[in-house]
Amino acid sequence: MTILFHDAHKVDADGEVDGFWMLVDGDRIVSVGSSPRRRGAAADATGATGATGAASASHGGSGALDGSDGRGGAGLPPADRTVDLGGAHLTPGLVDLHTHGGGGHSFDHDAASIEAGLALHRSHGTTRSIVSLVAAPIAELRGSLQRVAELQQRDQLVLGAHLEGPFLAPDRRGAHHRHYLADPDPVLIDELVDAGWGTLRQVTLAPELPGGLAAVDRFVAAGVAVAVGHTEAGFDLTRQAFDRGATLVTHAFNAMNGIHHRDPGPIIAAVGDERVTIELVLDGVHVHPEVATLVLRSAPGRVALVTDAMAAAGSPDGAYRLGDLDVTVSDGVATLTGSDTIAGSTSTQDHALRVALSRTGLTPTEAVAASTIVPARALGLDDRLGRLAPGYVADAVAWDTTWSVERVWAAGVEVPAAR
């Protein structure tokens, strides 16, 4: 079935286009353009190469841009169904590299809990997610990795797993259980990689641990993206980790050394390295928006907004669990019970996007890119995720003028949206 989305204001990493339309066939975008029907501008149908007119047809569109069959309307190709967006903002589906749960459900439990938590995030516009796991007994981590692998086989919107533990510095463990931390020895690394059946996408690692830099080599060789995080590493050691193949920083500023004028630390190492993507939890709690703005401006196009959400995302204040630890949520802020240690966020990606637009000065194009193409690129998936362009997956979010989610499509299928 083909679906024509039309009369949208497109916003993605390539910029903004008014009067935007796109033709979807199954789970892929096959052609895009801008229609003169309501805007009074010349029609422009764009294919993957950036050519116009005929190039669009070569990517699966009909080429009949004049709507001569009576279904498309002037300047629009025909389709089996049409979706009139009435001028709403239209962006690619959001991508989250780092989330632990939502809707009252933790990803450290069974597959049903993972699915329920992901449904909450999808309703807020996150169409593709990494399932993040906190430190746990190794046998439990193996089981969790297998569950994620099984889930990915039946749900293409799951991008794989992220091991945030167990390879963390004890004094920078945050909301991870100290007893479940471990040094990254080769046998354990191979055991966890094998348990994921090729779906382990990302691991957070403190490179100062015994065998830490060798572990970077081993994970990279296995096709796993390595993120420096929960670490005591300074500037020089962090740069060594990047030179060995680490390409991410886990939730910048949190659970690591900050910026000092004589000891610049891991964040400055990441800002200065074009190979590195920097995760940023932009919920107004984890990082002050002025500090977030500094990083966003210092590393343009390399900061990925993430939620680091735990089970309380989209749920009321109260008592929750993160792994084996008790968490109290008050006024939307999650902390380990009886302490002031932040235990993930209660945010969703649409909230992070609104904070980026309202409190950092990012343009819509920049903010949307940080929520879509930048995290996709960190996983090597930017050839199919993160743009509204021919050949890309048909993930899209329609927003109202306040940047609240109105409708969500994932792989060409509409999913329930939060209201």
C-alpha positions in Angstrom: 0.0 0.0 0.0 1.2 3.5 -0.8 0.4 6.5 1.4 0.8 10.1 0.5 1.5 12.5 3.3 0.9 16.1 2.2 0.6 19.7 3.3 3.3 19.5 6.1 6.0 21.7 7.2 9.0 19.4 7.0 11.9 19.8 9.6 14.9 17.4 9.5 18.7 17.6 9.3 18.4 18.9 5.7 16.4 21.9 6.7 12.8 23.1 6.6 10.4 22.8 3.7 6.8 24.2 3.6 4.1 22.5 1.6 6.0 19.2 2.0 4.7 15.9 0.8 6.2 12.4 0.8 5.1 9.2 -0.8 5.5 6.0 1.3 5.4 2.5 -0.1 5.3 -0.1 2.7 7.9 0.8 5.3 10.0 3.1 3.1 9.8 6.7 1.7 10.0 6.5 -2.1 9.7 10.1 -3.1 9.3 13.6 -1.6 8.6 17.1 -2.8 6.8 20.3 -2.2 3.3 21.0 -3.6 2.0 24.3 -5.1 -1.6 23.2 -4.3 -1.8 25.4 -1.1 1.4 27.3 -1.1 1.5 28.8 -4.6 5.1 27.7 -5.3 6.4 25.6 -8.1 6.2 21.9 -7.5 9.5 20.2 -6.6 9.8 16.4 -6.4 13.1 15.2 -5.0 14.8 11.8 -5.3 17.6 10.5 -3.3 20.2 12.2 -5.5 18.7 15.7 -5.0 17.5 15.8 -8.6 13.9 16.8 -9.4 10.9 15.6 -11.3 11.9 12.3 -13.1 14.4 11.4 -10.4 11.5 11.1 -7.9 9.8 8.5 -10.1 13.0 6.5 -10.3 12.8 6.1 -6.5 9.4 4.5 -6.6 7.1 7.5 -7.1 4.6 7.4 -10.0 6.1 10.4 -11.6 2.5 11.7 -12.1 3.0 14.9 -10.2 0.0 16.6 -11.7 -2.5 14.4 -10.0 -4.0 13.5 -13.3 -5.6 10.3 -12.1 -7.8 12.4 -9.8 -6.4 11.0 -6.5 -3.3 13.1 -5.9 -4.4 16.6 -6.6 -2.4 19.2 -8.4 1.3 18.8 -7.9 0.9 15.5 -5.9 1.5 11.9 -6.9 -1.4 9.4 -6.7 -1.5 7.0 -3.7 -3.7 4.3 -2.2 -4.3 6.5 0.8 -3.6 10.2 1.7 -2.9 11.8 5.0 -3.5 15.6 5.0 -1.4 17.1 7.8 -2.9 20.5 7.6 0.4 22.4 7.8 1.7 20.5 10.9 5.4 20.2 11.5 6.6 16.8 10.3 9.9 15.3 11.4 11.6 11.9 11.2 10.8 9.6 14.1 13.0 10.2 17.1 15.9 7.9 18.0 16.9 7.2 21.6 20.3 5.6 22.3 19.8 5.3 26.0 16.6 4.4 27.9 15.9 2.0 30.7 12.1 2.0 30.8 8.9 4.0 30.8 5.2 3.9 31.7 5.9 2.2 35.0 7.9 -0.6 33.3 11.6 -1.4 33.6 13.7 -2.9 30.8 15.6 -5.1 33.3 12.6 -7.4 33.7 10.7 -9.6 31.1 10.0 -9.0 27.5 6.5 -7.8 28.2 7.9 -5.0 30.4 10.2 -3.9 27.6 7.4 -3.8 25.1 5.2 -1.8 27.4 7.9 0.7 28.2 8.8 1.1 24.5 5.1 1.7 23.7 5.2 4.7 26.1 8.2 6.2 24.3 6.8 5.5 20.9 3.6 7.4 21.8 6.0 10.4 22.4 7.6 10.1 19.0 10.6 7.8 19.6 10.2 5.3 16.9 13.6 3.6 17.3 15.2 2.7 20.6 18.2 1.1 22.2 17.2 -1.0 25.2 19.6 0.0 28.0 20.5 -2.4 30.9 21.9 -1.5 34.3 24.6 -3.5 36.1 23.3 -6.9 37.3 24.6 -10.4 38.0 26.2 -11.7 34.8 23.7 -14.5 34.4 20.9 -11.9 34.5 22.6 -9.7 31.9 23.0 -12.7 29.6 19.3 -13.4 30.0 18.4 -9.8 29.3 20.6 -9.6 26.2 18.9 -12.7 24.9 15.4 -11.2 25.5 16.4 -8.1 23.6 17.7 -10.2 20.8 14.5 -12.2 20.6 12.4 -9.0 20.8 14.4 -7.5 17.9 13.6 -10.5 15.7 9.9 -9.7 15.9 10.1 -5.9 16.3 12.2 -4.0 13.8 11.8 -0.8 15.8 14.2 -2.2 18.5 17.7 -1.3 17.5 19.4 -3.6 20.0 20.9 -3.5 23.5 23.1 -1.1 25.5 25.1 -2.5 28.4 25.5 0.5 30.7 27.0 -1.8 33.3 28.9 -3.7 34.6 32.2 -2.1 33.4 31.9 1.1 35.5 34.2 2.9 38.0 32.9 2.0 41.5 33.0 5.7 42.7 31.2 6.8 39.5 28.6 4.1 39.4 25.6 6.4 39.9 22.5 4.3 40.2 24.2 1.0 39.5 24.6 -1.7 42.2 28.2 -1.8 43.4 28.2 -5.6 43.9 27.4 -6.1 40.2 30.4 -4.1 38.8 33.1 -6.0 37.1 36.4 -5.5 35.2 36.3 -6.1 31.5 38.2 -9.3 31.0 38.2 -10.9 27.6 36.3 -14.0 28.6 33.4 -12.0 30.1 33.4 -9.6 27.1 33.0 -12.5 24.7 30.3 -14.1 26.9 28.2 -11.0 26.8 28.7 -10.3 23.1 27.7 -13.9 22.3 24.6 -13.6 24.6 23.3 -10.8 22.4 23.3 -12.8 19.2 24.7 -9.8 17.3 22.3 -7.3 18.8 24.6 -5.7 21.4 24.9 -2.3 19.9 26.6 -0.2 22.6 28.5 -0.6 25.9 29.5 2.0 28.5 33.1 1.5 29.7 35.4 3.2 32.2 38.7 2.9 30.4 40.8 3.2 33.6 39.6 -0.2 34.7 42.1 -3.1 34.5 42.1 -4.1 30.9 40.0 -1.1 29.9 41.8 0.0 26.8 42.1 -3.6 25.5 38.4 -4.0 26.2 37.7 -1.1 23.8 39.7 -3.0 21.1 37.7 -6.2 21.7 34.3 -4.6 21.7 35.0 -2.6 18.6 36.3 -5.7 16.8 32.9 -7.3 17.7 31.0 -4.4 16.1 29.9 -2.9 19.4 30.0 0.9 19.8 32.0 1.9 22.9 31.0 4.8 25.1 33.3 6.3 27.7 31.2 6.8 30.8 30.8 6.3 34.6 34.5 6.9 34.7 37.3 8.7 36.6 39.3 9.0 33.3 40.9 12.3 32.6 41.6 14.1 29.3 44.6 12.0 28.2 43.1 8.6 29.0 39.8 9.5 27.3 41.7 10.5 24.2 43.5 7.2 24.2 40.1 5.4 24.4 38.9 7.4 21.4 42.1 6.5 19.5 41.4 2.8 20.2 37.9 3.1 18.7 35.5 4.4 21.4 33.1 6.8 19.6 30.6 7.9 22.3 30.3 9.5 25.7 27.6 8.3 28.0 25.4 11.1 29.4 28.0 13.9 29.3 28.8 15.6 32.7 27.0 12.9 34.7 29.1 10.2 36.5 32.4 11.7 35.2 34.9 14.5 35.8 33.7 17.9 34.8 35.6 20.7 33.0 38.4 22.3 34.9 40.7 24.9 33.5 43.8 22.9 34.4 42.3 19.4 34.1 39.9 19.5 31.1 38.5 16.0 31.5 36.6 13.7 29.2 34.1 16.2 28.0 36.7 18.4 26.4 38.4 15.4 24.9 35.1 14.5 23.3 34.3 18.0 22.1 37.7 18.1 20.4 37.3 14.8 18.5 35.2 14.8 15.4 34.9 11.0 15.6 32.9 11.2 18.9 29.1 11.5 19.6 28.2 13.1 22.9 25.1 11.9 24.7 23.2 14.6 26.5 20.3 14.2 28.9 18.4 17.4 28.2 15.6 17.2 30.8 16.5 20.4 32.7 17.8 18.3 35.7 20.8 16.3 34.6 22.6 19.3 32.9 21.8 23.0 33.3 20.6 24.3 29.9 23.3 26.9 29.8 26.0 24.2 30.1 24.1 22.1 27.6 24.1 25.0 25.2 27.9 25.3 25.6 28.4 21.7 24.5 25.8 21.9 21.7 27.6 24.9 20.3 31.1 23.5 20.8 30.3 20.2 19.0 27.7 21.0 16.4 26.1 18.0 14.8 27.7 15.6 17.3 25.5 15.9 20.4 22.7 13.2 20.6 19.8 13.9 22.9 19.0 10.9 25.0 16.4 10.3 27.8 18.2 7.9 30.1 14.6 7.3 31.1 13.7 4.8 33.9 10.3 3.2 34.6 8.8 6.4 35.9 8.9 8.2 32.5 5.3 9.1 31.7 4.2 8.0 35.2 3.3 9.7 38.5 5.7 10.5 41.3 6.3 7.6 43.7 8.5 4.6 44.5 10.1 2.7 41.7 13.0 0.2 41.1 16.0 0.5 38.9 17.7 -2.9 38.7 17.9 -3.9 42.4 17.9 -0.4 43.7 15.0 1.6 45.2 14.2 4.9 43.5 12.0 7.8 44.7 10.5 10.1 42.1 9.5 13.6 43.5 8.4 16.5 41.2 9.5 14.4 38.3 13.1 13.9 39.5 14.3 10.3 40.1 16.9 9.8 42.8 18.1 6.7 44.7 15.9 6.5 47.8 17.5 8.2 50.7 20.1 10.1 48.6 20.5 12.9 46.1 22.0 10.6 43.4 20.1 11.0 40.2 18.7 7.6 39.0 17.9 8.2 35.4 15.3 10.6 34.1 11.5 10.6 33.8 11.8 12.4 30.4 10.8 11.4 26.9 12.5 12.5 23.7 9.7 15.0 22.8 10.3 16.8 26.1 14.1 16.9 25.4 13.3 18.4 22.0 11.1 21.1 23.5 13.9 21.9 26.1 16.4 22.2 23.2 14.1 24.6 21.4 13.1 26.7 24.4 16.2 26.9 26.5 19.3 26.3 24.3 18.7 28.5 21.3 18.9 25.6 18.8 17.0 26.1 15.6 14.3 23.5 14.8 16.6 21.9 12.2 19.4 21.6 14.8 17.2 20.3 17.6 15.5 17.7 15.4 18.9 16.6 14.0 20.1 16.0 17.6 17.1 13.8 18.2 17.2 11.9 14.9 20.2 11.8 12.5 22.9 12.3 15.1 22.0 9.3 17.2 21.4 7.3 14.0 24.9 8.2 12.8 26.4 7.1 16.1 25.1 3.6 15.3 26.0 3.7 11.7 22.4 3.8 10.6 22.2 7.3 9.2 21.8 5.8 5.7 18.2 4.7 6.6 17.2 6.5 9.8 16.8 10.2 10.6 15.7 11.9 7.4 12.5 12.4 5.5 14.1 11.4 2.2 13.8 8.7 -0.4 15.2 5.4 0.7 14.8 6.2 4.4 12.4 4.3 6.7 8.9 5.7 6.9 9.2 6.9 10.5 7.6 10.3 11.1 6.1 12.5 13.8 3.5 15.2 13.3 3.7 18.1 15.8 1.5 21.0 16.6 2.8 24.6 16.9 3.9 24.1 20.5 6.0 21.0 19.5 3.6 18.6 21.2 3.2 15.2 19.4 0.0 14.9 17.4 0.6 11.7 15.4 3.3 9.1 15.0 4.2 6.6 12.3 6.8 3.9 12.5 7.8 1.8 9.5 4.8 3.3 7.7 2.3 2.2 10.3 0.6 4.7 12.7 1.1 4.0 16.4 -0.9 5.6 19.2 0.3 9.0 20.2 0.3 10.6 23.6 -2.2 13.3 24.1 
